């Protein structure tokens, strides 16, 4: 829940204007609990970036594993993009 809210906050407001108090409130946790999980806004931001990067890395590795010509890889790329768009709707909106 925290990552979903943080993705939305950082994407809509940018790093500078994003507010960790708003993120904790919208995630339904106290600010104290937020700092139990993340040492700072920067730490939370880097976690969000890593989350997005790992999704992209997983998607690209699925495409890279496909045997065949460029058209087979393009087909897999489209299928993978559709799959990730449906599964991770919170990320693709931003």
N, CA, C and O atoms as a DFTB+ gen file, in Angstrom:
376 C
 N C O
     1  1       0.831      -1.197       0.000
     2  2       0.000       0.000       0.000
     3  2       0.877       1.262       0.000
     4  3       0.589       2.231      -0.703
     5  1       1.934       1.231       0.789
     6  2       2.827       2.393       0.858
     7  2       3.431       2.691      -0.518
     8  3       3.463       3.841      -0.954
     9  1       3.907       1.645      -1.194
    10  2       4.513       1.863      -2.517
    11  2       3.499       2.398      -3.512
    12  3       3.819       3.278      -4.311
    13  1       2.275       1.874      -3.473
    14  2       1.238       2.367      -4.388
    15  2       0.994       3.856      -4.177
    16  3       0.932       4.626      -5.136
    17  1       0.856       4.255      -2.917
    18  2       0.613       5.661      -2.606
    19  2       1.830       6.507      -2.956
    20  3       1.688       7.610      -3.484
    21  1       3.021       6.002      -2.667
    22  2       4.248       6.750      -2.945
    23  2       4.444       6.940      -4.445
    24  3       4.854       8.018      -4.876
    25  1       4.165       5.927      -5.241
    26  2       4.273       6.055      -6.705
    27  2       3.382       7.195      -7.175
    28  3       3.808       8.046      -7.956
    29  1       2.160       7.206      -6.701
    30  2       1.215       8.251      -7.111
    31  2       1.699       9.635      -6.664
    32  3       1.661      10.588      -7.441
    33  1       2.145       9.740      -5.429
    34  2       2.602      11.023      -4.896
    35  2       3.817      11.563      -5.653
    36  3       3.828      12.721      -6.069
    37  1       4.825      10.731      -5.828
    38  2       6.031      11.183      -6.527
    39  2       5.749      11.482      -7.999
    40  3       6.282      12.444      -8.553
    41  1       4.919      10.666      -8.624
    42  2       4.616      10.870     -10.046
    43  2       3.814      12.143     -10.272
    44  3       4.037      12.853     -11.253
    45  1       2.896      12.431      -9.384
    46  2       2.039      13.594      -9.601
    47  2       2.660      14.902      -9.115
    48  3       2.374      15.965      -9.667
    49  1       3.515      14.831      -8.080
    50  2       4.053      16.062      -7.501
    51  2       5.552      16.243      -7.701
    52  3       6.077      17.333      -7.474
    53  1       6.240      15.198      -8.119
    54  2       7.691      15.268      -8.211
    55  2       8.320      15.069      -6.847
    56  3       7.642      15.135      -5.821
    57  1       9.615      14.825      -6.844
    58  2      10.300      14.524      -5.589
    59  2      10.232      15.688      -4.601
    60  3       9.927      15.491      -3.425
    61  1      10.513      16.880      -5.072
    62  2      10.600      18.037      -4.177
    63  2       9.270      18.344      -3.500
    64  3       9.242      18.625      -2.302
    65  1       8.182      18.295      -4.238
    66  2       6.877      18.651      -3.682
    67  2       6.167      17.493      -2.996
    68  3       5.210      17.709      -2.253
    69  1       6.618      16.281      -3.232
    70  2       6.001      15.124      -2.571
    71  2       6.195      15.260      -1.067
    72  3       7.228      15.741      -0.602
    73  1       5.184      14.827      -0.315
    74  2       5.216      14.980       1.136
    75  2       5.070      13.618       1.796
    76  3       4.080      12.917       1.585
    77  1       6.055      13.252       2.591
    78  2       6.034      11.940       3.233
    79  2       4.893      11.836       4.249
    80  3       4.382      10.744       4.497
    81  1       4.491      12.967       4.836
    82  2       3.343      12.953       5.746
    83  2       2.058      12.607       4.996
    84  3       1.227      11.846       5.491
    85  1       1.902      13.171       3.803
    86  2       0.732      12.851       2.975
    87  2       0.750      11.391       2.550
    88  3      -0.290      10.733       2.524
    89  1       1.925      10.890       2.218
    90  2       2.042       9.489       1.809
    91  2       1.630       8.575       2.958
    92  3       0.863       7.635       2.754
    93  1       2.126       8.839       4.154
    94  2       1.778       7.981       5.289
    95  2       0.285       8.069       5.591
    96  3      -0.353       7.052       5.861
    97  1      -0.270       9.268       5.548
    98  2      -1.707       9.448       5.798
    99  2      -2.544       8.680       4.781
   100  3      -3.471       7.958       5.149
   101  1      -2.211       8.841       3.492
   102  2      -2.979       8.169       2.438
   103  2      -2.762       6.663       2.412
   104  3      -3.597       5.921       1.894
   105  1      -1.645       6.211       2.968
   106  2      -1.387       4.770       3.067
   107  2      -2.032       4.169       4.317
   108  3      -2.080       2.949       4.476
   109  1      -2.525       5.038       5.201
   110  2      -3.203       4.566       6.396
   111  2      -2.268       4.123       7.509
   112  3      -2.620       3.264       8.318
   113  1      -1.079       4.707       7.550
   114  2      -0.141       4.374       8.624
   115  2       0.355       5.666       9.271
   116  3       0.274       6.741       8.676
   117  1       0.859       5.549      10.473
   118  2       1.380       6.725      11.160
   119  2       2.732       7.114      10.567
   120  3       3.411       6.302       9.938
   121  1       3.102       8.366      10.783
   122  2       4.400       8.822      10.288
   123  2       5.523       8.076      11.000
   124  3       6.575       7.832      10.409
   125  1       5.312       7.713      12.258
   126  2       6.311       6.926      12.984
   127  2       6.533       5.571      12.341
   128  3       7.667       5.107      12.221
   129  1       5.436       4.936      11.927
   130  2       5.549       3.646      11.240
   131  2       6.245       3.806       9.896
   132  3       7.016       2.944       9.474
   133  1       5.962       4.916       9.235
   134  2       6.608       5.172       7.942
   135  2       8.121       5.198       8.115
   136  3       8.861       4.629       7.313
   137  1       8.570       5.868       9.176
   138  2      10.017       5.957       9.398
   139  2      10.604       4.656       9.945
   140  3      11.824       4.512      10.017
   141  1       9.758       3.719      10.328
   142  2      10.238       2.380      10.667
   143  2      10.665       1.650       9.393
   144  3      11.646       0.906       9.383
   145  1       9.905       1.880       8.318
   146  2      10.181       1.217       7.043
   147  2      11.211       1.970       6.195
   148  3      12.025       1.353       5.508
   149  1      11.170       3.286       6.245
   150  2      12.028       4.119       5.403
   151  2      12.675       5.195       6.261
   152  3      11.996       5.859       7.043
   153  1      13.978       5.369       6.118
   154  2      14.700       6.315       6.970
   155  2      14.463       7.772       6.578
   156  3      14.680       8.674       7.386
   157  1      14.017       8.007       5.335
   158  2      13.818       9.376       4.854
   159  2      12.953       9.348       3.594
   160  3      12.647       8.285       3.053
   161  1      12.569      10.538       3.144
   162  2      11.835      10.639       1.878
   163  2      12.708      10.134       0.742
   164  3      12.216       9.490      -0.185
   165  1      13.992      10.422       0.810
   166  2      14.918       9.958      -0.225
   167  2      14.963       8.432      -0.279
   168  3      14.999       7.844      -1.359
   169  1      14.961       7.800       0.886
   170  2      14.969       6.336       0.957
   171  2      13.701       5.757       0.332
   172  3      13.762       4.776      -0.409
   173  1      12.569       6.360       0.630
   174  2      11.301       5.919       0.038
   175  2      11.325       6.125      -1.470
   176  3      10.905       5.243      -2.219
   177  1      11.806       7.270      -1.924
   178  2      11.885       7.555      -3.356
   179  2      12.761       6.540      -4.070
   180  3      12.388       6.027      -5.125
   181  1      13.919       6.249      -3.503
   182  2      14.811       5.265      -4.116
   183  2      14.179       3.878      -4.140
   184  3      14.411       3.107      -5.072
   185  1      13.390       3.557      -3.134
   186  2      12.670       2.277      -3.120
   187  2      11.649       2.233      -4.247
   188  3      11.498       1.205      -4.907
   189  1      10.949       3.334      -4.470
   190  2       9.975       3.420      -5.571
   191  2      10.685       3.282      -6.915
   192  3      10.211       2.571      -7.801
   193  1      11.814       3.958      -7.065
   194  2      12.587       3.865      -8.307
   195  2      13.061       2.436      -8.531
   196  3      12.969       1.918      -9.644
   197  1      13.564       1.801      -7.489
   198  2      14.029       0.416      -7.597
   199  2      12.873      -0.511      -7.969
   200  3      13.043      -1.425      -8.776
   201  1      11.710      -0.279      -7.389
   202  2      10.519      -1.068      -7.703
   203  2      10.196      -0.970      -9.198
   204  3       9.978      -1.989      -9.854
   205  1      10.164       0.244      -9.730
   206  2       9.898       0.432     -11.163
   207  2      10.974      -0.184     -12.030
   208  3      10.683      -0.800     -13.055
   209  1      12.220      -0.016     -11.616
   210  2      13.337      -0.595     -12.364
   211  2      13.255      -2.118     -12.385
   212  3      13.508      -2.737     -13.419
   213  1      12.906      -2.721     -11.264
   214  2      12.831      -4.186     -11.224
   215  2      11.695      -4.707     -12.093
   216  3      11.821      -5.770     -12.700
   217  1      10.583      -3.970     -12.161
   218  2       9.500      -4.369     -13.066
   219  2       9.967      -4.319     -14.514
   220  3       9.701      -5.235     -15.292
   221  1      10.659      -3.250     -14.867
   222  2      11.168      -3.109     -16.230
   223  2      12.195      -4.189     -16.541
   224  3      12.173      -4.779     -17.621
   225  1      13.083      -4.444     -15.609
   226  2      14.109      -5.476     -15.800
   227  2      13.477      -6.853     -16.001
   228  3      13.911      -7.618     -16.862
   229  1      12.456      -7.166     -15.211
   230  2      11.762      -8.453     -15.369
   231  2      11.095      -8.556     -16.732
   232  3      11.167      -9.591     -17.395
   233  1      10.446      -7.475     -17.143
   234  2       9.765      -7.487     -18.436
   235  2      10.762      -7.682     -19.572
   236  3      10.521      -8.477     -20.479
   237  1      11.862      -6.973     -19.528
   238  2      12.858      -7.083     -20.593
   239  2      13.525      -8.454     -20.615
   240  3      13.863      -8.962     -21.684
   241  1      13.714      -9.050     -19.452
   242  2      14.329     -10.382     -19.429
   243  2      13.389     -11.423     -20.034
   244  3      13.844     -12.382     -20.657
   245  1      12.085     -11.238     -19.855
   246  2      11.128     -12.154     -20.485
   247  2      11.226     -12.072     -21.999
   248  3      11.145     -13.094     -22.680
   249  1      11.395     -10.886     -22.527
   250  2      11.516     -10.703     -23.975
   251  2      12.837     -11.279     -24.459
   252  3      12.880     -11.919     -25.510
   253  1      13.897     -11.069     -23.726
   254  2      15.224     -11.535     -24.137
   255  2      15.306     -13.052     -24.206
   256  3      16.100     -13.592     -24.977
   257  1      14.499     -13.746     -23.415
   258  2      14.549     -15.214     -23.378
   259  2      13.855     -15.875     -24.565
   260  3      14.004     -17.079     -24.777
   261  1      13.106     -15.103     -25.332
   262  2      12.353     -15.667     -26.455
   263  2      13.307     -16.073     -27.570
   264  3      14.167     -15.298     -27.990
   265  1      13.137     -17.292     -28.034
   266  2      13.900     -17.777     -29.194
   267  2      13.185     -17.309     -30.453
   268  3      11.963     -17.160     -30.459
   269  1      13.932     -17.081     -31.502
   270  2      13.312     -16.739     -32.771
   271  2      13.822     -15.438     -33.339
   272  3      14.818     -14.878     -32.882
   273  1      13.106     -14.969     -34.354
   274  2      13.533     -13.763     -35.052
   275  2      12.976     -12.511     -34.366
   276  3      12.364     -12.582     -33.300
   277  1      13.202     -11.386     -34.999
   278  2      12.788     -10.107     -34.435
   279  2      11.276     -10.029     -34.252
   280  3      10.799      -9.384     -33.319
   281  1      10.527     -10.673     -35.122
   282  2       9.069     -10.640     -35.026
   283  2       8.576     -11.440     -33.819
   284  3       7.593     -11.063     -33.181
   285  1       9.259     -12.542     -33.507
   286  2       8.908     -13.310     -32.311
   287  2       9.171     -12.474     -31.051
   288  3       8.376     -12.484     -30.111
   289  1      10.282     -11.763     -31.050
   290  2      10.624     -10.920     -29.896
   291  2       9.649      -9.742     -29.782
   292  3       9.253      -9.367     -28.679
   293  1       9.268      -9.166     -30.912
   294  2       8.301      -8.064     -30.884
   295  2       6.951      -8.545     -30.361
   296  3       6.291      -7.853     -29.586
   297  1       6.550      -9.736     -30.791
   298  2       5.295     -10.291     -30.294
   299  2       5.360     -10.485     -28.776
   300  3       4.410     -10.159     -28.064
   301  1       6.475     -11.012     -28.290
   302  2       6.628     -11.210     -26.848
   303  2       6.662      -9.868     -26.121
   304  3       6.136      -9.754     -25.014
   305  1       7.272      -8.858     -26.726
   306  2       7.324      -7.534     -26.109
   307  2       5.912      -6.978     -25.922
   308  3       5.594      -6.417     -24.874
   309  1       5.079      -7.137     -26.929
   310  2       3.694      -6.657     -26.850
   311  2       2.924      -7.435     -25.789
   312  3       2.190      -6.845     -24.996
   313  1       3.087      -8.753     -25.773
   314  2       2.408      -9.574     -24.762
   315  2       2.862      -9.209     -23.351
   316  3       2.052      -9.134     -22.427
   317  1       4.149      -8.986     -23.199
   318  2       4.689      -8.626     -21.889
   319  2       4.184      -7.250     -21.461
   320  3       3.825      -7.054     -20.300
   321  1       4.155      -6.307     -22.383
   322  2       3.649      -4.967     -22.070
   323  2       2.181      -5.031     -21.647
   324  3       1.776      -4.349     -20.705
   325  1       1.395      -5.836     -22.331
   326  2      -0.016      -5.990     -21.965
   327  2      -0.155      -6.610     -20.583
   328  3      -0.968      -6.158     -19.777
   329  1       0.625      -7.628     -20.308
   330  2       0.575      -8.312     -19.017
   331  2       0.934      -7.355     -17.882
   332  3       0.207      -7.251     -16.894
   333  1       2.062      -6.656     -18.034
   334  2       2.504      -5.753     -16.968
   335  2       1.560      -4.560     -16.813
   336  3       1.375      -4.062     -15.703
   337  1       0.967      -4.100     -17.900
   338  2       0.013      -2.994     -17.824
   339  2      -1.223      -3.382     -17.019
   340  3      -1.765      -2.566     -16.274
   341  1      -1.659      -4.608     -17.169
   342  2      -2.823      -5.076     -16.413
   343  2      -2.459      -5.379     -14.964
   344  3      -3.197      -5.021     -14.047
   345  1      -1.333      -6.032     -14.761
   346  2      -0.952      -6.457     -13.409
   347  2      -0.516      -5.287     -12.527
   348  3      -0.789      -5.285     -11.327
   349  1       0.153      -4.300     -13.104
   350  2       0.693      -3.184     -12.330
   351  2       0.055      -1.870     -12.773
   352  3       0.750      -0.938     -13.177
   353  1      -1.258      -1.806     -12.695
   354  2      -1.984      -0.620     -13.132
   355  2      -1.589       0.619     -12.345
   356  3      -1.614       1.725     -12.884
   357  1      -1.227       0.449     -11.081
   358  2      -0.840       1.589     -10.268
   359  2       0.398       2.293     -10.818
   360  3       0.534       3.506     -10.665
   361  1       1.292       1.555     -11.449
   362  2       2.532       2.133     -11.968
   363  2       2.301       2.737     -13.344
   364  3       2.813       3.819     -13.631
   365  1       1.561       2.077     -14.181
   366  2       1.411       2.536     -15.564
   367  2       0.599       3.815     -15.675
   368  3       0.705       4.520     -16.679
   369  1      -0.208       4.133     -14.673
   370  2      -1.011       5.344     -14.745
   371  2      -0.171       6.600     -14.712
   372  3      -0.620       7.664     -15.137
   373  1       1.041       6.483     -14.211
   374  2       1.874       7.662     -14.014
   375  2       3.061       7.572     -14.888
   376  3       3.903       8.471     -14.879
